[in-house]
Amino acid sequence: MMTAFQTSTTVPLRDAENVLTQVLEHLREHELFAVRQENTWQVDYADAKITFTVQADGLHAHVAAPTAATLYEGRMMVFHHIQEFGNCKPEAIQWQGDEVMLERPPAFRLITVQAVSEVGPHMRRVRFGADDLARYDREDNIHCKLIFPQPGVAEPQWPTLAANGMPQFPKGDMRLDIRTYTIRRISAPQGWFDVDFVLHEDAGPGSRWAAQAAAGQQIGLSGPGGRTASVAGWMLLAGDETALPAIARIGEALPADTTGVVMIEVQTPADQIPLAMPAGMTVQWLHRASEPAGTTTLLSDAIQVCPIATDADRFVWVGAEFSTAQTVRAWLRDTVGLGSKEQLVVAYWRRGLDETQMKSAPARQTAEPQGTQAGA
């Protein structure tokens, strides 16, 4: 890898070795594996090479990358993980080396609504147009962040970069709401992508915006992020309507000879949509009728009576409300005996909390990993 740009930091931490251990364990959960070379650890991330070293004066991190944008992304990955696990203040992390002269975060895009269509009575599809979407056009990373201005703001203030490279977001009446969504379909060469929004009665920023979306409106885009399902010979794909866009996209990309089961909880039969799944995958729709989303055990009960394949070539992917995700994750681990590389169970949302609150809730450590909230 060409390393045209380099930067480094030494963060004064008393327990630097313990902090590094926690950082590396967290990265491993997201399939980012460090390679040890003597007293250093190297991680490849977003085309950047990151090297960690425990030194007498703290934890040292060096980032090398081919472009200013990838250097920025590597630096931000280091910053966020050391800040979280080292419990240190942002000003404690100072960088020396090549400057990142960017006006906005490199992942940010201003996107424009091209078309709006109805997928079902509670789901609306919005097609966005934008330039330079290549980084988002990949099957192993199908989620993105959408950035919404406050209702009624005619000229939003979009995120910029401070002199130290940290993103700056407007506050007060100009504040921005950020929510995670699945990219349902995308064509980077043609400059468009689709997002399916679940429409709620108790609408959050995303659902509220989608309900009135019209051609020509603009919002922000960042990302991508979030793991997706690993391809296996036998698969279980399950979730509620917030996971339906991801299930549909994952299924469309599977090899034709894939076998398994698809389980989707929706409100009524009217919420069912056509799915392009391999012929060997059985689709089961679960209807909760008048019960509010996230209040029943309908999905977790159905998953726990599903015969899971016993051979090694299997994978289970589930996206659901927090409590359902916890129940299913524990059952797959403790009863079925699936390893971490055979399953991915994601809490897409948590009843009574918005996405920001969910990520900071006390039970966060038991809800690995955080995922998307398709209808917030």
N, C-alpha and C positions, 0 to 999 in steps of 0.2 A: 504494500500500500504506500503510495506517495504521501509524505507527511510535510506538506508545504507550510502548515500552521501548527504551532505548539504553544502550550501554556501550562503552568503548574501552580500548585498552592500547597502550603504546609499549614495545617489547622492545629493549633495547640490544644491537645486533648490529653488528659491524664490517663484515660483508659483507651488509648488509640487502638491497641490490639483487639480489645473486646468490640469496639465500634466497627472495626474492619471485618471481624468475624460476622457480626450481624448484617452488615451491608452485603457481604458475599453470600450469606445464606438467603437473604431476600432476593438477590439477583438470580440465585440458583432456582428459586421457586418460579421465576419467570423465564427459565431456560436460558439464562445468561451465565455461562460457566467461566470461571476464572482459571487461568493456567499459572502454576507457580514456577518461578525461576529464581532459585536461591532465596533471597529474602524479599522478593517482589511478587505481586500478583497482577496478571494482565487480563483485561476483559475487552472484547471487541463489542462495540456498541455504535449503531447507526453510522458505520464507516469510520468511526473514530477508534483509536487504540488508547485505552486507559490503563495506566500503571499505578498501583497502590503500593506504598512502602511505609512500614512502621518505623519511625525514627525517634531519637531521644527527645526531640522537641515537639513530637506530635505525629499526626497522620499526613503523609505526603502523597499527593496525587498529581500525575502528569498526564496531559491529554495531547495526542497528536492526531491530526486529521488532514485530509486533502483539500478541504475548502473552509472558508470562514463559517459557513452555515453549519457544517458537521462539527467543527470545533466548538461552536456555541452549544450544539445539542449534547456533545460529550461533557462539556463543562457544566451544563445545567443538570445532567444526570448525577454527576459527582456532587454538585452543590446540594441538591434536594436530599440525596441519601445521607450525606454526612450531617446535614442539618437535622434530619429526622432522627437518625440513630445516635448521633453525637450530642443531641439536645443543645446545640450551640446557636448563638445569634448569627444572623446573616453577615454582619460586619466582621465576624471572626474568620470568614472565608475570603481571603484576598488573593487575586491572581496576578502572576507575573509572566510576561512573554508576549506573544502576538496579541494585538488588540482585535476585538470583534466589532468591526465598524458596520453595524447594521441598524437601520432605522426601526425595524419591527422584528419580532421573533421570526426566524426563518420559516417556521411551519405555518405562519399566519397567511390566510388568503381572504380576500374580500369576495364573497360569492353572491350571485344574483339569481333570483327565482326566474326560471324559464317557463315552467308549467306546473299546474296543480291538478291532481286527479284523485278520485275516491277509490280506495282499495276495498273498503267495506264500510259498514255503518259507523265503526269506531276507529277507522284507520285512514289516514290521508297521505298520499305520496306527493312529495315536492321534488321537482327536478331543478337542480342548481347548475349554473354555468360558472366556470372559472378558468383562469390560465394556470399552467404549470401544476397539473394534478398527478404527475407521474409517481410521486412518493406515496400517494393514496391508492394507487391501482395495483393492489397485491392481495392474494388470497390468504396469506398467513397473518394479516393484520387488517381486519375489516372494520375497525371502529374509528371514530373521529370525535372531536369536540366541536360543537356548534356554539357560537357566541352571540347572544341575543341582547340588543339594547332594551332599555326600559320602554314600555308602551308610550307612544306619543312623542318620542324623541326623534325629531326629523333629521338631525345631523349628529350621529353618534361619534364619540371619541373612541377610537380603536386602540388596542394595546401598543405601546412603544417600548423601547429599551432604554434603561437608565445608563449612565456613564459606566457603571460597574457591570453592565450586561444583564441585569435583572429585569424581567418584564415589569412594566408599569401599567396599572389598570386605573381607569377613572373611578372616582368615588361619588357618593351622594346620588343626586338625581341622574347622573350620567353613568352610573355603575353598569357593569355588564354581567349578565347571567351566563354561566357556562354549563352545558349539559352534554352527556356522552350519548352517541347514537351509532347505529350500524349503517355503514354504507351499503345500501341494498344492491345497487348496480352502479357501474362506473365505466366510462370510456375516456381515459386520459387524452388519447389522440384527438377526440372530438370535443373535449373540454366540458364534460357534463358528468353528474352523478345524481343518483336518486336516494332519498331518505324517506322511510315510512314512519310517520308519527302516529302514536296511539292518542286518540282524543279522549280526555277525561272530563268528568263533570267538575272535579276539584282540580282544575287545570293548573299546572306549574308553568314556568316560563316558556318551555318548548311547545307544550301542547296548546297553550294559549296563543302563541305566535302562529302555529300551524293552522289553527282554526280560522284565522283571517288572512293567511298568506295569499299573495297575488303576484302575478308576473311583474318583474321590475324591482321588487323589494330586495334589499341587501342585508345580509348578516355576515358574521365572521366564521372562519373555519380554522381549526388547528388539529394537530395530530400527525400521523395516526397513532394508535395505541391499543393495547389489549390483546391478549392471546386469543386464538380461536381453536376449533377442534382439530386434532390430529387425525389424519386419514387412516382407517383400519378396515379390515375385511368385514367385520361386524361392528355396527354402531348403534347406539341409542342416542337420539336427539330429542330433548324434552324441554318444555318451558311454557310460560304463559304468553299472552299476546305481546308483552314487551320484548320477548325473545323471538317472536315470529319472524321478523325481518332477518335475523341472524340464521335461524333454522332454515329459512327458505334459501338464503344465499349459500350456506354450507352444503345443503342437499344438492343444489344445482351443480356444484363443482365436484361432487363425488364420482369415482369411477362407476361405470355402468354395472359392474358385477358386485357392488357393495350390497350386503344384506343387513337387516336389522329392523329397528322399530323407531317410529316418530310419534311422540305424544305431545299434544298441544292443548292447553286449557284456555278456553275463551268463554265469553258470556253465553252466547246462543248460537245455534246453527248458522244464523245469518252472518256471523263473524268468521266463518270458515272461508278460506281462500284456496284457489288451485295451487298445488305444490308440484314442482318438477323434481321428483325423487327417483332414484334407481328403482327398477321394477321389483327388486328383492327386498325393499323396505316397506313395511306395513305402516300406514298412517292411522293414528287413533285421535279423534277429537273428543275432548272432555268439556262438558258444558256445566258451568256452575250456576246458571240460571240467574235468580235474583240475588244470590249471595255476593257481597262486595268482594272485589279482587283482594287477594292476600289474606282472607279470613277462613279459608277452608283447607282441608288436607287432601283435596281431590287429586292434585297432581302428585304429591309425595306418596299417597296410597297406591296410585296406579303404577308408579315407578317401582315400588317395593314388591309388587307381585309380577313384575316383568322378568321373564327368564333371561338372565344375562349370559351371554356366550361364555363358555368355559375355556376356549382355546386362548392362546397368547395374543392373537391378532384381533384386539377388541378395543373400543374406546367409547366412553360415555361423556356426552356434553349436555349440561343442564343450565338454563338461565331462568331465574325465578325470583320471587320475593325472598327476603332475607331468611325468614324462619323456615321456609320450604327448602332453601338452599342448604341451611345448616342440617336439617333432618336428612336430606338425601346424601349430602357429603359424608356424614357419619355412617349411614347405612352402607354406602359403597365401600368405605374404608374398613369398617369393623365387621360387617356381615358378609359382604361379597368378597372382600379382600383385594380390591383394586388398588394398584400402586398409583403414585402421583402422575406417572406418564400414561396411565390408562384412563384418566378422567379429568374433566375440568368442570367444576360446578361453580357458577358465578351468581352472586347476589346482585341482580339487576336493579333492585329497588328495595326499599324498606318501608313498611306501612307506617304512616305518620311522620316520616322524615323526607326532606328533599335530598338531592344528591350530595350537596355540601355537608349537610348534617349527618348523613349516613357515613360519610368517610371519616368523620371525627367522632362518631359514637363510641362509647366505651367498649363495645363488643367487637370493635374493628379487627382485633388481632385474631378472632376466631372466624372471620368471614372472608378468608383468602380466596382468590384475589378480588379486589373490587372490580366491578364490571360496568356495563352500560345501563342506562336508564332510558329505555326507548320512548317512554311517553311522558317524561317529566316536563 
